[in-house]
Amino acid sequence: MDSARARQELTSRLDELPGVLSSAFERTSLVAGVVYLRRFRCGQSSCHCAQGSLHEALTLTTYRETKGNRRIQPAEDVESLRAATERYRGVRKMRRSFLRWSRRVLQLLDQLEAARTKLATSPKKSKGK
């Protein structure tokens, strides 16, 4: 890629930056976890779940380091928790996009630097007689 194209792409990449970082400026809460409906047996022999009809509970699982933390959530909190976990996934996606963006910008800067360095160190041709 020549210097002109690299500069042109760099300019367009800079125009993309506000869109790439848009979710970084939100102030809403995030929850690093998953909300789901869990079905289980309680273990009591006289319970209806022993015959196959399982108990159901809306559950939030969060992860700290490698250990999962599972908590049953009240039904009225589920929608707000789902939205917060979706926002968290959106922020993680934004971070991946920013990483790809920054790697590409660094590649372009390296190309421009190499082209400019080549120009400065190339021997000048003398005009022959």
Salt bridges, closest charged atoms under 4 A:
GLU9 OE2 - ARG13 NH2 3.45
GLU9 OE2 - ARG104 NE 2.85
GLU16 OE1 - ARG13 NH1 3.81
GLU56 OE2 - ARG39 NE 2.96
GLU79 OE2 - ARG82 NH1 3.61
GLU86 OE2 - ARG89 NH2 2.34
